[in-house]
Amino acid sequence: QTSSLPTDNAMEGGAQQSSLWEPPEQDGGPSERDGGEGPPEVKRSQPLFIHGSSRGAGKGRWSHPWGAGGWGVGLTCGSAGSPHARGPRHPHPTSQVVKVFGEDGACRSLEASAGTTARQLCETLVRRTRALHDHSWALVELHQHLALERCLEDHESVVEVQSSWAPGADSRFVFRKNFAKYELFKSNASLFPEVMVSSCLEANKSMAHSELIQNFLNSGSCPEVQGFLQLREAGRKVWKRFHFSLRRSGLYYSTKGTSKDPRHLQYFADLTESNIYYVTQGKKLYGTPTEFGFCIKPHKVRSGVKGLKLLCSEDEQSRSCWMAAFRLFKYGMQLYRNYQQAQARLSQPPWIGPTPLRSVSDNALVAMDFSGCTGRVIENPSEVLTAALEEAQAWRKKTTHRYSLPAACHSSPLSAAIHRTQPWFHGRISREDTQQLIGRQGLVDGVFLVRESQRNPKGFVLSLCHLQRIKHYLILPSEEEGRLYFTMDDGQTRFADLIQLVEFHQINRGILPCKLRHYCTCVAL
């Protein structure tokens, strides 16, 4: 049962499982000889070492505050036995240097032990970039020469994945958001269409989403995902349509229509010995019939197209269903444990900060009256409501005063660029790049960003994902009685600036199909 799941000790405790330290940076330039004489100088920066588990490892210790060299300069780190030893560092015998790239192409080198998981490495990068910590950060395995990418599961060994790459292959890890990572465990009935899910014993059309997930996780049940997919024949560029069935035992396709007769089922792929990837440039590289391609890559295939099992869906919904079912069948309860531990870490105190910070919920707040010499708790419910309404009205007046600037001040640098400091604002990014960015970070309801309009030089665009489709809403500035405001509905709803517009739609849907939930952001490595 999911209520009493075993706990993986190697994954508990968040950051405490990684032993990290930074010895003082060494003065001097790159590791080159000065005029060919004297000993080689110590490199200013070298990879950060991460222990995969705290068992038997030395206790980490900070030597100096982060930030002296910026994120563009590597950390210089020693071994557990000699954190301050001078001279060039060499990788631990059981560790590897792992290079992680940001979405801007910048690279960061880290030294990871054999047991370092994707979750531990992501937490290290979150701390280094001082990014807002949540479970949507992910480590993505990207094979650029094959146009394949997948999000590593939290428990996967980074060193093991990197060791599977062919020497010299154009493969890398990318650190970015993935809001769809655990969407399958949330109440989202659209992820598994009823027409695609069946059982070996009886139909599951009346199953709720939570029941269906439990059915996938229960090793004694026999759920099945079925539907038509386009298959690229081995060694040819021809695509043919077959009816596929995904079961615990593997992926099959029928050689005779939709027949499930064992005589007509052809074994296609083993789940335990393969990984599933998104195909990012399918039409260009593989000639896929649609843009919704995915690939099953056996572990034994290290490089080249030969051996890849290329498939193509009719739409994004069916592709998401196939890939989610593949993950559930392959990882089972381990995947659900990853989700539970990610949720538990969100309630833990943050790593950075001199004192732990407690989260405050609305239920923990009480109404207070400070009109007299001393404050008192308001216990009368009607008086509490009156106080709340008065405070809301006072807040609106202050907000109106804050944003109601004279017409002469509208062109001031501060008012014109206040939104540029926000992580959801991406400046002059094209519509195509916007679609790709949101697609990479997860086609989940409420994922959004704000950008400058390419067609209207004074306007902006709110790009929002809903039902796995990206919609774009034009934001136009207007002026009335000397006051500047922004609107998306011809002035029916007005906002003093873009920050107020975004904050409003994070609480209220307004004219949008859903609230703004997750903003696309890119961290600089």
C-alpha positions as CSV (number, residue, x, y, z in Angstrom):
1,Q,0.0,0.0,0.0
2,T,1.2,3.5,-0.8
3,S,0.5,4.7,2.8
4,S,3.3,2.6,4.3
5,L,6.1,2.7,1.7
6,P,9.6,1.6,2.7
7,T,12.1,4.5,2.9
8,D,15.3,4.5,1.0
9,N,18.0,5.6,3.5
10,A,20.3,6.8,0.7
11,M,17.7,9.3,-0.4
12,E,16.5,10.7,2.9
13,G,17.7,13.9,4.5
14,G,18.1,16.1,1.4
15,A,21.4,18.0,1.3
16,Q,22.8,16.2,4.4
17,Q,23.6,13.2,2.2
18,S,26.2,15.1,0.2
19,S,29.5,15.9,1.8
20,L,30.6,19.2,0.2
21,W,33.4,21.6,1.0
22,E,35.4,24.3,-0.5
23,P,39.0,25.0,0.4
24,P,40.3,28.5,0.0
25,E,40.8,29.5,-3.6
26,Q,44.4,29.6,-4.8
27,D,45.9,32.8,-6.2
28,G,47.3,32.6,-9.7
29,G,46.3,32.0,-13.2
30,P,45.7,28.8,-15.2
31,S,47.6,25.6,-14.8
32,E,50.4,26.5,-17.1
33,R,54.2,26.9,-16.6
34,D,55.4,30.5,-16.5
35,G,58.1,30.7,-19.2
36,G,58.7,26.9,-18.9
37,E,60.3,27.2,-15.4
38,G,59.3,26.3,-11.9
39,P,56.5,24.0,-10.7
40,P,53.1,24.2,-12.4
41,E,50.8,26.7,-10.8
42,V,47.7,25.4,-9.1
43,K,44.5,25.9,-11.1
44,R,42.2,28.5,-9.7
45,S,39.2,26.2,-9.8
46,Q,38.5,22.5,-10.1
47,P,35.5,20.3,-9.9
48,L,33.3,20.2,-6.8
49,F,33.3,16.8,-5.2
50,I,29.9,15.2,-4.2
51,H,29.6,12.1,-2.1
52,G,26.8,9.8,-3.1
53,S,26.1,8.7,0.5
54,S,27.0,9.9,3.9
55,R,27.8,6.4,5.1
56,G,31.6,6.2,5.8
57,A,32.2,9.7,4.4
58,G,34.0,12.5,6.1
59,K,31.9,15.4,7.4
60,G,31.8,18.3,4.9
61,R,32.9,21.7,5.9
62,W,32.6,25.2,4.3
63,S,35.9,27.0,4.0
64,H,34.7,30.3,2.6
65,P,31.4,31.8,1.5
66,W,30.3,31.1,-2.0
67,G,30.5,33.8,-4.6
68,A,34.1,34.8,-4.7
69,G,34.5,33.5,-8.2
70,G,30.9,33.7,-9.4
71,W,29.1,30.8,-11.0
72,G,31.3,31.0,-14.0
73,V,34.3,29.8,-12.0
74,G,34.6,26.3,-10.8
75,L,35.0,25.2,-7.1
76,T,38.3,23.9,-5.9
77,C,37.7,20.9,-3.7
78,G,39.7,18.2,-2.0
79,S,39.2,14.8,-0.7
80,A,37.6,13.9,2.6
81,G,41.0,13.2,4.1
82,S,42.7,16.5,3.1
83,P,40.3,19.2,2.3
84,H,43.0,21.9,2.3
85,A,45.8,20.0,0.5
86,R,47.4,22.2,-2.1
87,G,48.3,21.1,-5.6
88,P,46.3,19.7,-8.5
89,R,43.4,17.5,-7.5
90,H,42.8,14.1,-9.0
91,P,39.4,12.4,-9.3
92,H,38.6,9.9,-6.6
93,P,39.2,6.4,-7.9
94,T,35.4,5.6,-7.7
95,S,34.3,9.0,-9.0
96,Q,34.0,10.8,-12.3
97,V,34.1,14.4,-13.4
98,V,30.6,15.3,-14.5
99,K,29.9,18.3,-16.7
100,V,26.5,19.9,-16.5
101,F,25.3,22.5,-18.9
102,G,22.7,25.3,-18.4
103,E,20.1,26.3,-21.0
104,D,22.4,29.2,-22.0
105,G,25.2,26.8,-23.0
106,A,27.4,27.6,-19.9
107,C,29.1,24.5,-18.4
108,R,29.8,23.5,-14.8
109,S,32.2,20.7,-13.8
110,L,31.5,18.6,-10.7
111,E,33.3,15.5,-9.3
112,A,30.7,12.9,-8.3
113,S,31.1,9.7,-6.5
114,A,29.7,6.4,-7.9
115,G,26.6,6.7,-5.7
116,T,25.7,10.3,-6.5
117,T,22.1,10.4,-7.6
118,A,20.5,12.9,-10.0
119,R,18.5,14.3,-7.1
120,Q,21.7,15.0,-5.1
121,L,23.4,16.7,-8.0
122,C,20.3,18.9,-8.7
123,E,20.2,19.9,-5.0
124,T,23.9,20.9,-5.2
125,L,23.3,23.0,-8.3
126,V,20.2,24.6,-6.8
127,R,22.3,25.7,-3.8
128,R,25.1,27.0,-6.0
129,T,22.7,29.1,-8.2
130,R,20.6,30.2,-5.3
131,A,17.6,29.1,-7.2
132,L,14.2,28.7,-5.7
133,H,14.1,25.1,-4.4
134,D,11.3,22.9,-5.6
135,H,11.0,19.4,-7.0
136,S,10.7,20.6,-10.6
137,W,14.5,21.0,-11.1
138,A,15.8,18.1,-13.2
139,L,18.9,16.7,-14.8
140,V,18.3,16.0,-18.4
141,E,20.3,13.5,-20.5
142,L,20.8,15.0,-23.9
143,H,22.2,13.2,-27.0
144,Q,22.5,16.1,-29.5
145,H,23.7,14.0,-32.4
146,L,20.6,11.8,-32.1
147,A,18.1,14.6,-31.1
148,L,17.2,12.5,-28.0
149,E,16.6,13.7,-24.5
150,R,15.1,12.4,-21.2
151,C,14.8,13.5,-17.6
152,L,16.8,11.3,-15.2
153,E,14.8,9.9,-12.3
154,D,15.8,11.1,-8.9
155,H,17.3,7.8,-7.8
156,E,19.5,7.2,-10.9
157,S,23.2,7.2,-10.6
158,V,24.7,10.1,-12.6
159,V,28.1,8.3,-13.0
160,E,26.4,5.2,-14.2
161,V,24.5,7.1,-16.9
162,Q,27.5,9.0,-18.0
163,S,29.5,5.7,-18.2
164,S,27.0,4.4,-20.7
165,W,27.8,7.1,-23.2
166,A,30.1,6.3,-26.1
167,P,33.6,7.9,-25.9
168,G,33.6,11.2,-27.9
169,A,29.8,11.2,-28.4
170,D,28.0,14.5,-28.3
171,S,26.1,13.8,-25.1
172,R,25.7,16.0,-22.1
173,F,23.7,16.7,-18.9
174,V,21.5,19.8,-18.8
175,F,20.2,21.4,-15.6
176,R,16.7,22.8,-16.1
177,K,13.1,22.8,-14.9
178,N,10.8,20.0,-15.7
179,F,7.3,20.7,-14.3
180,A,5.9,17.5,-15.8
181,K,8.3,15.3,-13.8
182,Y,5.7,14.1,-11.3
183,E,2.5,15.3,-13.0
184,L,1.4,11.7,-13.4
185,F,0.8,11.4,-9.6
186,K,-1.5,14.3,-9.5
187,S,-5.2,14.3,-10.2
188,N,-4.9,14.8,-13.9
189,A,-7.4,12.5,-15.8
190,S,-6.2,13.8,-19.2
191,L,-2.9,12.1,-18.9
192,F,-4.3,8.6,-19.5
193,P,-7.2,8.7,-22.0
194,E,-9.8,6.1,-21.4
195,V,-9.5,4.8,-25.0
196,M,-5.8,4.0,-24.4
197,V,-6.0,2.2,-21.1
198,S,-7.4,-1.3,-20.7
199,S,-6.8,-4.4,-18.6
200,C,-6.0,-8.0,-19.4
201,L,-9.1,-9.0,-17.4
202,E,-11.7,-6.1,-17.6
203,A,-12.1,-2.6,-18.9
204,N,-10.9,0.3,-16.7
205,K,-13.0,3.0,-18.2
206,S,-14.7,3.8,-14.9
207,M,-11.5,4.1,-13.0
208,A,-10.5,7.3,-11.3
209,H,-7.0,8.6,-12.0
210,S,-5.7,7.8,-8.5
211,E,-7.1,4.2,-8.8
212,L,-5.5,3.8,-12.2
213,I,-2.1,4.9,-10.8
214,Q,-2.4,2.4,-8.0
215,N,-3.2,-0.2,-10.6
216,F,0.0,0.6,-12.4
217,L,2.1,0.5,-9.2
218,N,0.5,-2.8,-8.0
219,S,2.7,-5.6,-9.3
220,G,-0.1,-8.0,-9.1
221,S,-2.4,-6.2,-11.5
222,C,-2.2,-6.3,-15.3
223,P,-2.9,-2.8,-16.8
224,E,-2.2,-2.2,-20.4
225,V,-1.8,0.8,-22.6
226,Q,-2.8,0.4,-26.2
227,G,-3.1,2.5,-29.4
228,F,-1.8,3.1,-32.8
229,L,1.8,4.4,-33.4
230,Q,3.9,5.1,-36.4
231,L,6.9,2.8,-36.5
232,R,10.1,3.4,-38.5
233,E,11.3,0.2,-40.0
234,A,14.9,-0.8,-39.2
235,G,17.4,0.3,-41.8
236,R,14.7,2.2,-43.8
237,K,13.1,5.7,-43.8
238,V,9.6,4.3,-44.2
239,W,7.1,4.7,-41.4
240,K,4.2,2.3,-40.9
241,R,1.2,2.4,-38.6
242,F,0.8,-0.5,-36.1
243,H,-1.4,-1.2,-33.1
244,F,0.9,-1.3,-30.0
245,S,0.3,-2.8,-26.5
246,L,2.5,-1.8,-23.5
247,R,2.5,-4.3,-20.7
248,R,4.8,-5.1,-17.7
249,S,6.5,-7.8,-19.8
250,G,7.3,-5.3,-22.6
251,L,6.1,-3.5,-25.7
252,Y,4.3,-5.4,-28.4
253,Y,2.7,-4.6,-31.8
254,S,0.2,-6.5,-33.8
255,T,0.9,-7.8,-37.3
256,K,-2.8,-8.1,-37.9
257,G,-4.8,-5.0,-37.2
258,T,-5.8,-4.6,-33.6
259,S,-5.6,-8.3,-32.8
260,K,-4.2,-9.4,-29.5
261,D,-3.9,-13.0,-30.4
262,P,-0.5,-14.3,-29.3
263,R,0.1,-15.4,-32.9
264,H,-0.2,-11.9,-34.1
265,L,1.8,-10.1,-31.3
266,Q,5.4,-9.2,-32.1
267,Y,7.7,-8.5,-29.2
268,F,9.2,-5.1,-29.8
269,A,11.1,-3.8,-26.7
270,D,12.1,-4.8,-23.2
271,L,11.4,-2.1,-20.6
272,T,14.0,-3.1,-18.0
273,E,16.9,-2.9,-20.5
274,S,15.9,0.3,-22.2
275,N,15.2,4.0,-21.7
276,I,12.6,6.1,-23.3
277,Y,13.5,9.5,-24.9
278,Y,11.8,12.4,-26.5
279,V,12.7,13.0,-30.1
280,T,13.3,16.8,-30.4
281,Q,14.0,17.2,-34.1
282,G,12.2,14.2,-35.5
283,K,11.1,15.6,-38.9
284,K,14.5,17.0,-39.7
285,L,16.6,14.0,-38.6
286,Y,14.3,11.0,-38.9
287,G,11.4,12.2,-41.1
288,T,8.8,11.6,-38.5
289,P,5.2,11.9,-39.7
290,T,4.4,14.3,-36.8
291,E,6.3,16.3,-34.2
292,F,5.4,13.9,-31.4
293,G,8.1,11.4,-31.8
294,F,9.8,9.3,-29.1
295,C,12.4,6.6,-29.0
296,I,13.2,3.5,-27.0
297,K,16.9,3.2,-26.7
298,P,18.3,-0.2,-25.5
299,H,21.2,0.1,-23.0
300,K,23.5,-1.9,-25.4
301,V,23.1,0.9,-28.0
302,R,25.8,3.4,-27.1
303,S,26.1,5.5,-30.3
304,G,24.6,5.7,-33.8
305,V,21.1,5.4,-35.1
306,K,21.3,1.6,-35.5
307,G,19.4,-0.2,-32.8
308,L,17.2,2.8,-31.9
309,K,13.4,2.0,-31.9
310,L,11.8,5.1,-33.3
311,L,8.0,5.7,-32.7
312,C,5.7,8.5,-33.4
313,S,2.3,9.5,-31.9
314,E,-0.6,11.4,-33.4
315,D,-0.6,14.1,-30.7
316,E,1.1,15.3,-27.5
317,Q,-1.5,13.7,-25.2
318,S,-0.9,10.2,-26.6
319,R,2.9,10.6,-26.5
320,S,2.7,11.7,-22.8
321,C,0.5,8.7,-22.0
322,W,3.0,6.2,-23.6
323,M,6.0,7.8,-21.9
324,A,4.3,8.0,-18.5
325,A,3.2,4.4,-18.7
326,F,6.7,3.3,-19.7
327,R,8.2,5.0,-16.6
328,L,5.5,3.5,-14.3
329,F,6.1,0.0,-15.6
330,K,9.9,0.2,-15.5
331,Y,10.4,1.9,-12.1
332,G,7.1,1.0,-10.3
333,M,7.1,1.9,-6.6
334,Q,10.6,3.5,-6.8
335,L,9.1,6.3,-8.9
336,Y,6.3,6.9,-6.3
337,R,8.9,6.9,-3.5
338,N,10.8,9.6,-5.4
339,Y,7.7,11.7,-5.6
340,Q,6.9,11.2,-1.9
341,Q,10.4,12.2,-0.9
342,A,10.4,15.2,-3.2
343,Q,7.1,16.4,-1.5
344,A,8.6,15.8,1.9
345,R,11.7,17.9,1.1
346,L,9.5,20.8,0.3
347,S,8.3,21.0,3.9
348,Q,11.9,20.8,5.3
349,P,13.8,24.0,6.2
350,P,15.9,25.5,3.5
351,W,19.6,24.8,3.5
352,I,20.7,28.4,3.1
353,G,20.2,30.8,6.0
354,P,21.5,31.2,9.5
355,T,18.3,30.0,11.1
356,P,15.6,27.6,10.0
357,L,12.6,29.3,8.5
358,R,9.1,28.1,9.3
359,S,6.4,28.1,6.7
360,V,3.2,29.9,7.7
361,S,-0.1,28.9,6.4
362,D,-3.4,30.9,6.4
363,N,-4.7,28.6,9.2
364,A,-1.9,29.8,11.5
365,L,-2.8,33.5,11.2
366,V,-5.0,35.3,13.7
367,A,-6.8,38.6,13.4
368,M,-5.3,41.4,15.7
369,D,-6.4,44.9,16.6
370,F,-3.7,47.4,17.1
371,S,-5.8,50.5,17.4
372,G,-5.3,50.8,21.2
373,C,-2.2,51.0,23.3
374,T,-1.7,47.2,23.2
375,G,-2.7,44.7,20.6
376,R,-5.6,42.3,21.2
377,V,-6.8,39.1,19.4
378,I,-10.1,39.5,17.6
379,E,-12.3,36.6,18.5
380,N,-15.7,37.8,17.1
381,P,-16.1,36.3,13.6
382,S,-18.1,39.2,12.3
383,E,-15.4,41.6,13.6
384,V,-12.7,39.5,12.0
385,L,-14.5,39.8,8.6
386,T,-14.9,43.6,9.0
387,A,-11.1,44.0,9.9
388,A,-10.1,41.9,6.9
389,L,-12.3,44.0,4.5
390,E,-10.9,47.2,5.9
391,E,-7.3,45.9,5.5
392,A,-7.9,44.8,2.0
393,Q,-9.4,48.3,1.1
394,A,-6.4,50.0,2.7
395,W,-4.0,47.7,0.7
396,R,-5.9,48.7,-2.5
397,K,-5.5,52.4,-1.8
398,K,-1.7,52.0,-1.1
399,T,-1.3,49.9,-4.3
400,T,-3.2,52.5,-6.3
401,H,-1.1,55.2,-4.9
402,R,2.1,53.2,-5.6
403,Y,1.3,52.6,-9.3
404,S,-0.6,55.8,-10.1
405,L,2.4,57.8,-11.3
406,P,2.1,61.1,-13.1
407,A,2.1,61.0,-16.9
408,A,5.6,62.6,-16.9
409,C,7.0,59.7,-15.0
410,H,5.7,57.0,-17.3
411,S,8.8,57.0,-19.3
412,S,11.2,56.8,-16.4
413,P,13.7,54.0,-16.5
414,L,12.3,52.4,-13.3
415,S,8.7,52.2,-14.3
416,A,9.5,51.1,-17.8
417,A,11.8,48.3,-16.7
418,I,10.3,47.1,-13.4
419,H,9.2,43.8,-15.0
420,R,12.7,43.1,-16.4
421,T,13.8,42.0,-12.9
422,Q,11.2,39.3,-12.8
423,P,12.3,35.6,-13.5
424,W,9.2,35.1,-15.7
425,F,10.1,37.9,-18.1
426,H,12.2,36.7,-21.1
427,G,12.6,39.9,-23.1
428,R,12.8,39.7,-26.9
429,I,12.3,36.0,-27.3
430,S,10.6,34.7,-30.5
431,R,7.3,32.8,-30.6
432,E,9.1,29.7,-31.8
433,D,11.8,29.8,-29.0
434,T,9.0,30.4,-26.5
435,Q,7.2,27.2,-27.7
436,Q,10.4,25.2,-27.4
437,L,11.3,26.6,-24.0
438,I,7.9,25.8,-22.5
439,G,7.9,22.4,-24.2
440,R,11.3,21.6,-22.7
441,Q,10.2,22.6,-19.2
442,G,7.0,20.7,-19.3
443,L,3.6,21.0,-21.0
444,V,1.7,21.3,-17.7
445,D,-1.3,23.5,-17.2
446,G,-0.3,27.0,-15.9
447,V,3.3,27.0,-17.1
448,F,3.9,30.5,-18.5
449,L,6.3,33.3,-19.4
450,V,6.0,37.0,-20.5
451,R,7.9,38.3,-23.4
452,E,8.1,41.3,-25.7
453,S,5.8,41.3,-28.7
454,Q,7.5,41.0,-32.1
455,R,4.6,42.5,-34.0
456,N,3.6,45.3,-31.6
457,P,6.7,47.2,-30.5
458,K,5.0,48.6,-27.4
459,G,3.1,45.4,-26.5
460,F,3.9,42.3,-24.6
461,V,2.8,38.6,-24.8
462,L,1.7,36.2,-22.1
463,S,2.5,32.7,-23.3
464,L,0.6,30.0,-21.3
465,C,0.3,26.3,-21.5
466,H,-3.1,24.7,-21.2
467,L,-4.2,21.1,-22.1
468,Q,-0.7,20.5,-23.5
469,R,-1.1,23.4,-25.9
470,I,0.6,26.8,-25.8
471,K,-1.5,29.9,-26.2
472,H,-0.4,33.5,-26.6
473,Y,-2.2,36.5,-25.2
474,L,-1.4,40.0,-26.3
475,I,-0.8,42.6,-23.5
476,L,-1.3,46.2,-24.7
477,P,-0.4,49.4,-22.9
478,S,-2.9,52.2,-22.8
479,E,-3.3,55.6,-21.2
480,E,-6.4,57.3,-19.7
481,E,-6.5,60.5,-17.8
482,G,-2.7,60.6,-17.6
483,R,-2.4,57.1,-16.2
484,L,-0.7,54.2,-17.9
485,Y,-2.2,50.8,-17.6
486,F,-1.9,47.3,-19.2
487,T,-4.7,45.2,-20.4
488,M,-5.5,41.9,-22.2
489,D,-9.2,42.5,-22.7
490,D,-9.5,45.9,-24.3
491,G,-9.4,47.8,-21.0
492,Q,-12.1,45.8,-19.1
493,T,-9.4,44.7,-16.7
494,R,-6.6,47.1,-16.1
495,F,-3.2,46.7,-14.4
496,A,-0.7,49.3,-13.4
497,D,2.2,47.2,-14.6
498,L,3.1,43.6,-15.7
499,I,4.0,42.5,-12.2
500,Q,0.4,43.4,-11.0
501,L,-1.0,41.6,-14.1
502,V,0.9,38.4,-13.3
503,E,0.2,38.4,-9.6
504,F,-3.5,38.9,-10.3
505,H,-3.6,35.9,-12.7
506,Q,-1.7,33.7,-10.2
507,I,-4.7,34.0,-7.9
508,N,-7.5,34.6,-10.4
509,R,-8.1,33.0,-13.8
510,G,-9.6,36.1,-15.3
511,I,-9.9,35.7,-19.1
512,L,-7.3,32.9,-19.1
513,P,-8.2,29.2,-19.3
514,C,-6.3,28.5,-16.1
515,K,-4.3,30.3,-13.4
516,L,-0.6,31.0,-13.8
517,R,1.1,28.3,-11.8
518,H,4.7,27.8,-12.9
519,Y,6.9,30.4,-14.6
520,C,9.6,29.3,-17.0
521,T,13.0,30.3,-15.8
522,C,16.6,29.8,-16.8
523,V,19.5,29.9,-14.3
524,A,23.0,31.0,-15.3
525,L,25.6,28.4,-14.8
